[in-house]
């Protein structure tokens, strides 16, 4: 169950990353990640206090944006692995990245051209980086937010 909708995403969060046709997919994934972080405290419903409710929805939108951007990089990477895509839509053999003459060495392109400097590129290649990025993004909105029982959503201790 998604904790927000596309109307909130566009009008309150002012999102412009996730297209409407992909929104449900990425918000469901974002909700799963947030449920994990909040020890399923939101499964029974969003907080009724207005500020807390809005912050949870913004957290979902922000995490959905992150997941969408990571997936976009992964897809772009897979599209370039060992192929050349022409303007007319045809695809031909592997793209050569370098050629040596001495021992006849040929290297092929194997994915993104990124140097890994972009955090989304790093997250696309490393699940740990992805997890840290998602956690930091959600925490920005969920820090200090309590559920309907007054328990901080990110509290990991015993009540």
C-alpha positions in Angstrom: 0.0 0.0 0.0 1.5 3.3 -1.1 1.6 6.0 1.6 1.1 8.8 -0.9 -0.3 9.5 -4.4 0.8 11.2 -7.5 -1.3 14.3 -6.7 0.7 14.8 -3.5 3.9 14.2 -5.3 3.2 16.9 -7.9 1.4 19.5 -5.8 2.9 19.2 -2.3 6.3 17.6 -2.8 6.8 19.3 -6.2 8.3 16.2 -7.7 9.4 16.1 -11.3 11.6 13.0 -11.5 9.2 10.0 -11.5 6.8 9.9 -14.4 3.1 9.2 -13.6 3.1 5.8 -15.3 6.0 4.6 -13.1 4.9 6.3 -9.9 3.1 3.4 -8.2 6.0 1.1 -8.9 8.5 3.3 -7.2 6.3 4.5 -4.3 5.5 0.9 -3.5 9.2 0.1 -3.4 9.9 3.3 -1.4 7.2 2.3 1.1 8.8 -1.1 1.6 12.1 0.5 2.3 10.5 2.9 4.7 8.6 0.2 6.5 11.9 -1.6 7.0 13.5 1.5 8.5 10.5 2.3 10.7 10.0 -1.3 12.0 6.6 -1.4 10.2 5.1 1.3 12.4 3.3 2.8 9.4 1.6 -0.5 8.4 -1.5 0.3 10.5 -1.8 3.8 9.0 -0.1 7.1 8.6 0.2 9.4 11.6 -2.9 11.5 12.0 -1.0 14.6 13.1 -0.8 16.8 9.9 2.9 17.6 10.0 3.9 14.0 10.7 1.6 12.8 7.9 3.1 15.2 5.4 6.7 14.4 6.3 6.0 10.6 5.9 4.6 11.3 2.4 7.5 13.5 1.5 9.9 10.8 2.7 8.2 8.3 0.4 8.4 10.7 -2.6 12.1 11.4 -1.9 12.9 7.7 -1.7 10.9 7.0 -4.9 12.9 9.7 -6.7 16.2 8.1 -5.5 15.1 4.6 -6.5 13.9 5.8 -9.9 17.2 7.6 -10.6 19.2 4.5 -9.6 17.1 2.3 -11.9 17.5 4.8 -14.8 21.3 4.5 -14.5 21.1 0.7 -14.3 18.9 0.6 -17.4 21.2 3.0 -19.3 24.2 0.9 -18.3 22.6 -2.3 -19.5 21.6 -0.8 -22.8 25.2 0.0 -23.6 26.8 -3.3 -22.5 28.7 -4.5 -25.6 26.4 -3.0 -28.2 26.2 0.0 -30.5 22.7 1.4 -31.0 22.3 3.3 -34.2 19.8 6.2 -34.8 17.6 4.0 -37.0 17.2 1.6 -34.1 19.5 -1.2 -35.3 22.1 -2.6 -32.9 25.5 -3.9 -33.9 28.3 -5.8 -32.2 30.4 -4.8 -29.2 31.7 -1.3 -28.9 35.5 -1.2 -28.7 37.0 1.0 -26.0 40.7 0.4 -26.8 43.0 -1.5 -29.0 46.7 -2.5 -28.4 49.0 -3.7 -31.1 51.8 -5.6 -29.3 49.9 -8.7 -28.2 46.7 -7.9 -30.1 44.6 -6.8 -27.2 41.1 -5.4 -27.7 38.9 -4.0 -24.8 35.2 -3.6 -25.1 32.8 -1.2 -23.3 31.2 -3.0 -20.4 28.6 -0.6 -19.0 28.4 3.0 -17.9 31.1 5.4 -18.8 30.8 7.0 -15.4 33.8 7.5 -13.2 31.6 6.7 -10.2 31.7 10.3 -9.0 27.9 10.7 -9.0 26.2 9.2 -5.9 23.5 7.7 -8.1 26.0 6.0 -10.3 27.8 4.6 -7.2 24.4 3.4 -5.8 23.6 1.8 -9.1 26.8 -0.3 -8.8 26.8 -1.0 -5.1 23.9 -2.1 -3.0 25.5 -0.8 0.2 25.8 2.7 -1.2 22.2 2.4 -2.4 21.0 1.4 1.1 22.9 4.3 2.7 21.5 6.8 0.2 17.9 5.6 0.7 18.3 5.7 4.5 19.8 9.2 4.5 17.1 10.5 2.1 14.3 9.1 4.3 15.9 10.1 7.5 15.9 13.7 6.3 12.1 13.7 6.5 11.5 11.1 9.2 13.8 12.4 11.9 11.8 13.3 15.0 8.5 12.2 13.5 6.3 10.0 15.8 3.6 7.5 15.0 0.0 7.7 16.5 1.3 6.1 19.7 3.9 8.8 20.2 6.9 6.5 19.3 9.5 8.0 17.0 9.3 6.2 13.7 13.1 5.6 13.6 13.3 4.5 17.2 15.0 1.0 17.3 14.8 0.4 21.1 12.4 -1.4 23.3 9.3 0.4 24.4 
